[in-house]
Amino acid sequence: MRRILMGTAWCHDLPVQYYLLAEAREDETEVYGIGVEYAGERLEIPNITPLQYRIQILAQMLIRGLVTPTTLHDVTEDWLLT
């Protein structure tokens, strides 16, 4: 799995880093997920979508909203349901 830094935001003088996760499938396509790191905490949600532009939209939303690993699951679930 590849991890590509999509952006960094700051919360309480600590960086929050957002990663696009790319994983190759057997059929040579890729599926994408998201990862967030903050204050020594890291959470990754792989295999969210096969569409790279969709995961980029999610990553930008997470950065703007300063989402941390604590709330990543809830925000991602809400995003998937809309």
URDAPE-V947026 format. One record per pair of residues at least 12 apart in sequence whose ideal C-beta (glycine too) atoms are under 6 Angstrom apart, sorted by sequence separation. I is the first residue (numbers start at 1). GAP is how many residues later the second one is. If there is no record, write none. Layout:
{{I | GAP} {I | GAP}}
This chain:
{{6 | 12} {21 | 12} {33 | 12} {33 | 13} {5 | 14} {6 | 14} {21 | 14} {33 | 14} {33 | 15} {3 | 16} {4 | 16} {19 | 16} {31 | 16} {32 | 17} {3 | 18} {18 | 18} {31 | 19} {1 | 20} {2 | 20} {17 | 20} {32 | 20} {58 | 21} {1 | 22} {16 | 22} {32 | 23} {34 | 24} {14 | 25} {21 | 25} {43 | 26} {41 | 28} {43 | 29} {38 | 30} {38 | 31} {45 | 31} {36 | 33} {20 | 35} {36 | 36} {20 | 39} {18 | 41} {18 | 44} {18 | 45} {16 | 52} {6 | 53} {9 | 54} {11 | 55} {7 | 56} {9 | 57}}
